Amino acid sequence: MEDIYAELLQKTATGDQLAFKQLYEQTSPKLMSLCIRLMKTEALAEDVLQEGFIKIWDKADTYTAGKGKAMTWMSTVIRNKGLDKLRSLKTKPSETEIEYEGLEFASADLKPDDLEDMSQDIQGLMACLDKLKPDQKECILLSYYYGHTHQELAEKLDKPLGTIKAWIRRGLEDLRPCMN
């Protein structure tokens, strides 16, 4: 299936406001669901969505179609904005309430083809994560999904900061070839 969002994102990178409007209209419901899931309140979710789309507009030229789907890239931008907001509020997403299964939870508007593509992406990611050492996998998930800082992980896991940084760095290095 052709990635229609990638085309709109590439046009956005050239300053095409109409393409950006179409991109927003087509993706904002799914991304808003992601925001609500992460932020827990609609007001914070709306702020994060707005800030995220500003960043998408500003950084659209950094998206590379060959490295992944446009929706995945935009979801990462939005998720990172949400985690930044949570950090600024000194809160964390609840580890017990969030069950990460990809973006399937993001919207009931997803079409079967979208779910299949996402499911394959998530299965690939999980297969790659399963190849890592357990400590690397745990640190990467706690850091990138739950938003813990390296220092927080060192305290939580009772390990030296340098060890945590090394596990994450080596784990990411091992993931890179697997994800391509």
C-alpha positions in Angstrom: 0.0 0.0 0.0 1.3 3.4 -1.0 2.1 5.7 2.0 -0.2 8.7 1.2 0.9 10.5 4.3 4.5 10.4 3.1 3.6 12.3 -0.1 1.7 14.9 1.9 4.6 15.2 4.4 7.1 15.7 1.6 4.9 18.4 0.1 4.7 20.0 3.5 8.5 20.1 3.7 8.4 22.4 0.7 6.0 24.8 2.4 2.8 23.5 0.8 0.1 24.7 3.2 -2.7 22.9 1.4 -0.8 19.6 1.8 -0.2 20.3 5.5 -3.9 21.1 5.9 -4.8 17.7 4.3 -2.2 15.9 6.4 -3.7 17.5 9.5 -7.2 16.6 8.5 -6.4 13.0 7.7 -4.1 12.2 10.6 -5.2 14.4 13.6 -7.9 12.1 14.8 -5.5 9.2 15.1 -2.8 11.4 16.6 -5.3 12.9 19.0 -6.2 9.5 20.3 -2.5 8.9 20.9 -2.3 12.2 22.8 -5.3 11.4 25.0 -4.0 8.0 25.8 -0.7 9.5 26.9 -1.8 12.7 28.6 -5.0 11.4 30.1 -6.8 14.8 29.8 -8.3 16.3 26.7 -7.0 19.8 27.4 -3.3 18.6 27.7 -3.8 16.3 24.7 -5.0 19.2 22.5 -1.9 21.3 23.6 0.4 18.4 22.7 -1.3 17.8 19.4 -1.0 21.5 18.5 2.7 21.6 19.5 3.3 18.4 17.7 1.8 19.6 14.4 3.9 22.8 14.7 7.0 20.6 15.0 5.8 18.4 12.1 5.5 21.6 10.0 8.9 22.9 11.0 10.7 19.5 10.7 8.9 17.9 7.8 12.1 18.1 5.7 13.8 15.7 8.1 11.4 12.9 7.3 12.9 10.2 5.1 10.4 7.9 3.4 12.9 5.0 3.2 13.4 4.9 6.9 9.8 4.3 7.8 6.1 5.2 7.4 5.1 8.9 7.7 2.5 8.0 10.3 5.1 6.3 12.4 7.4 9.4 12.1 4.5 11.8 13.0 3.5 9.6 15.9 7.0 9.7 17.3 7.0 13.5 17.0 3.7 13.7 18.9 4.7 11.1 21.5 8.0 13.0 22.2 6.1 16.2 22.6 3.7 14.5 25.0 6.6 13.0 27.0 8.3 16.5 27.1 5.0 17.9 28.5 4.7 15.2 31.1 8.3 15.8 32.2 7.6 19.5 32.5 4.6 18.7 34.7 6.9 16.2 36.6 4.6 13.3 35.9 5.0 10.0 34.1 2.6 7.9 32.0 1.3 5.1 34.1 3.3 1.9 33.4 0.4 -0.3 34.6 -2.3 1.4 32.7 -0.7 1.7 29.3 -0.4 -1.5 27.3 1.7 -0.9 24.2 0.6 -2.8 21.2 1.5 -0.3 18.5 -0.8 2.3 17.2 -3.8 0.1 17.0 -5.3 1.9 20.0 -4.9 5.3 18.3 -8.2 5.4 16.4 -11.3 3.3 15.6 -11.0 5.0 12.2 -8.1 2.8 11.1 -8.7 0.7 8.1 -7.9 -3.0 8.0 -4.9 -2.3 5.7 -3.6 0.2 8.2 -3.9 -2.3 11.0 -2.1 -4.9 9.0 0.8 -2.6 8.2 1.1 -1.5 11.8 0.8 -5.0 13.1 3.7 -6.1 10.8 5.8 -3.1 11.9 5.1 -3.8 15.6 5.8 -7.5 15.1 9.1 -6.6 13.4 10.1 -4.3 16.2 9.2 -6.8 18.9 11.2 -9.5 17.1 14.2 -7.2 17.0 13.7 -6.2 20.7 13.6 -9.9 21.6 17.1 -10.4 20.1 18.5 -7.9 22.7 19.9 -8.9 26.1 17.1 -8.6 28.7 18.7 -5.6 30.4 19.1 -3.7 27.1 15.5 -4.4 26.2 14.2 -3.3 29.5 16.2 -0.1 29.5 15.2 0.8 25.9 11.5 0.2 26.6 11.6 2.1 29.9 13.4 5.0 28.3 11.7 5.3 24.9 8.2 4.2 25.8 7.8 5.3 29.4 10.0 8.3 29.1 12.4 7.6 32.0 15.7 9.5 31.9 19.0 7.6 32.1 19.4 8.9 35.7 15.9 7.6 36.7 16.7 4.2 35.2 20.0 4.1 37.1 18.1 4.7 40.4 15.1 2.5 39.5 17.3 -0.5 38.5 20.0 0.3 41.1 22.8 0.3 38.4 25.5 2.8 37.7 24.5 5.6 35.2 27.3 4.6 32.8 26.0 1.0 32.7 22.5 2.2 31.8 23.8 4.5 29.1 26.0 1.7 27.7 23.1 -0.8 27.7 20.9 1.7 25.8 23.6 2.7 23.3 24.6 -0.9 22.6 20.9 -2.0 22.4 20.1 0.7 19.9 23.2 -0.2 17.8 22.0 -3.8 17.8 18.5 -2.7 16.8 19.5 -0.5 13.9 20.5 -3.3 11.5 17.6 -5.5 12.5 15.1 -2.7 11.8 16.3 -2.1 8.2 
